[in-house]
């Protein structure tokens, strides 16, 4: 494995993740993907599909311009694992249960009106959440794993 290739893949996926999760994802997907039943599952699936397409749209030109030697199998496996783990976490109840199992429930609830130490804006509205921070760090972990797979397979 070439360390420079790994770094280029990781940076590309990290940037694409941020763009796909914050600019490409629709407000409807964001509001609905955690809902119970098929409505939430399908909204989450549409979000993950557009997110994965964004990752490909960023990674493929980078790979071509830098002459990275990536295999189709590595791309399918790495992006596939990233998509599955992203979908799982974005169902919200799943990540909340993981946070609880790891003793992170209080941090998960930070920034919600129910939390006694909720940070607020100047207008008194909730500012940021522990759930968001845990969500993003979970995704970043899987971006690292996906980058290793893409680079080494």
C-alpha positions in Angstrom: 0.0 0.0 0.0 1.2 3.5 -0.9 0.7 5.8 2.1 0.2 8.8 -0.3 -2.6 6.8 -2.0 -4.3 6.1 1.3 -4.0 9.8 2.3 -5.5 11.0 -1.0 -8.4 8.5 -0.7 -9.1 9.4 2.9 -9.0 13.1 2.3 -11.3 12.7 -0.7 -13.8 10.7 1.2 -13.7 13.0 4.2 -14.4 16.1 2.1 -17.1 14.3 0.0 -18.7 13.1 3.3 -18.9 16.6 4.6 -20.4 17.9 1.3 -22.8 14.9 0.9 -24.0 15.0 4.5 -24.5 18.8 4.7 -25.0 20.2 1.2 -26.4 17.3 -0.9 -28.7 15.7 1.7 -32.2 17.2 1.4 -34.0 18.8 4.4 -36.7 16.1 3.9 -34.1 13.3 4.2 -32.5 14.9 7.2 -35.8 15.3 9.0 -37.3 11.9 8.0 -34.4 9.4 8.0 -34.7 8.6 11.7 -38.5 8.1 11.5 -39.8 4.6 12.3 -40.8 2.2 9.5 -40.4 2.3 5.8 -40.7 6.1 5.5 -37.6 6.6 7.6 -35.7 3.6 6.0 -36.3 4.9 2.5 -35.4 8.5 3.3 -32.2 7.2 4.9 -31.5 5.0 1.8 -32.0 8.0 -0.5 -29.6 10.0 1.6 -27.0 7.3 1.6 -27.4 6.8 -2.2 -26.8 10.5 -2.9 -23.9 10.6 -0.3 -22.2 7.6 -1.9 -22.6 9.2 -5.4 -21.0 12.3 -4.0 -18.1 10.3 -2.6 -17.6 8.7 -6.1 -17.9 12.1 -7.8 -15.1 13.4 -5.6 -12.9 10.3 -5.4 -12.8 9.3 -9.1 -11.5 12.6 -10.5 -8.9 12.7 -7.7 -7.8 9.2 -8.4 -7.6 9.9 -12.2 -5.7 13.2 -11.8 -3.2 11.8 -9.3 -2.8 8.5 -11.1 -4.0 6.4 -8.2 -4.2 2.7 -8.8 -7.5 1.7 -7.2 -9.4 -1.5 -7.9 -13.1 -1.8 -8.7 -13.4 -4.4 -6.0 -11.8 -2.2 -3.4 -14.1 0.7 -4.4 -17.2 -1.5 -4.2 -16.2 -3.1 -0.8 -15.0 0.2 0.8 -17.9 2.4 -0.3 -20.3 -0.5 0.3 -19.2 -0.8 3.9 -19.2 2.9 4.4 -22.8 3.1 3.0 -24.1 0.3 5.2 -22.6 1.8 8.4 -23.8 5.3 7.4 -27.3 4.1 6.9 -27.2 2.2 10.2 -26.1 5.2 12.2 -28.4 7.6 10.5 -31.5 5.6 11.6 -30.7 7.5 14.9 -32.2 5.0 17.4 -29.3 2.6 16.5 -26.6 5.2 17.3 -28.5 6.2 20.5 -28.5 2.6 21.6 -24.7 2.3 20.9 -24.1 5.5 22.8 -26.1 4.1 25.7 -24.2 0.8 25.6 -20.9 2.7 25.7 -21.9 4.9 28.6 -22.3 8.0 26.4 -26.0 8.7 26.8 -25.4 12.0 28.7 -23.1 13.3 25.9 -25.5 12.0 23.2 -28.2 14.2 24.8 -26.1 17.3 25.0 -27.6 20.2 23.1 -31.2 19.0 23.5 -33.6 21.0 25.6 -33.9 18.0 27.9 -30.2 18.1 28.9 -29.5 20.1 32.0 -26.3 21.6 30.6 -27.5 22.2 27.1 -25.4 24.9 25.3 -27.6 27.6 23.9 -27.3 30.4 21.4 -27.7 34.1 22.3 -31.4 33.7 21.6 -31.7 30.8 24.0 -32.0 28.0 21.4 -30.1 24.7 21.6 -26.6 25.1 20.0 -25.1 21.9 18.7 -25.7 18.4 20.0 -23.7 15.5 21.3 -25.7 13.3 19.0 -24.4 15.1 16.0 -20.8 14.9 17.3 -21.1 11.2 18.0 -22.8 10.7 14.6 -20.0 12.4 12.7 -17.2 10.7 14.6 -18.8 7.3 13.9 -18.9 8.2 10.2 -15.2 9.3 10.3 -14.2 6.0 11.8 -15.8 4.1 8.9 -14.3 6.5 6.4 -10.9 5.5 7.7 -11.8 1.8 7.4 -13.3 2.3 3.9 -10.1 4.2 2.8 -8.0 1.3 4.0 -10.1 -1.2 2.1 -10.2 0.9 -1.1 -6.4 1.4 -0.9 -5.4 -2.2 -0.1 -7.9 -4.4 -2.1 
